């Protein structure tokens, strides 16, 4: 069974600064995918970024980038130039196995302060 | 195009009543997933559909929970004889395929059992 651990229940950052959210996972699968999802107070889960485990290159999406360390089973999210709209709960998720269901971490509540 | 929709948005029911939650996936998406989000348990997988078949029902918490999908599209999650511990947000997600594709989430149904 897969497990996903997010060790930071809450974080805060000043607007325009950079913040890194941590995530570690455990799996015996060789082929898998990792995701970061964002859930603002509206409750809508929004995909932020996706990483294929077989790719060594770290994924980037505009201000969002990941540091994927496969051997260490670490998958952190860096948010650059933080904006007030980035305030949300962020979930790290693992997808693999026979049905690729998502296994989520407990989440990190990120607050961006003006 | 249209995203994943769920209805109702909120549902309040009395203990012991049956409820039905509906999910309309993105058109053409063959994979459909149900998850439950609660304060105590975080985000949990419930069931996965590929087309109209449910190869993995391992996350359903009891035999009071059932789900079906018809026409490879709409899915209904039914909870019989609701209990207070069933109170949670029920999220539906769909994906274009199983292997590693992004799952797109609906806005969820908040179920409150009184």
Interface residues (C-beta under 8 A of the other chain):
Chain A: X31 X32 X33 X35 X37 X42 X43 X44 X45 X46 X47 X50 X52 X91 X95 X96 X98 X99 X100 X101 X102 X103 X104 X105 X106 X107
Chain B: X31 X33 X35 X42 X43 X45 X48 X50 X55 X56 X59 X89 X91 X93 X95 X98 X99 X100 X101 X102 X103 X104 X105 X107 X108 X110
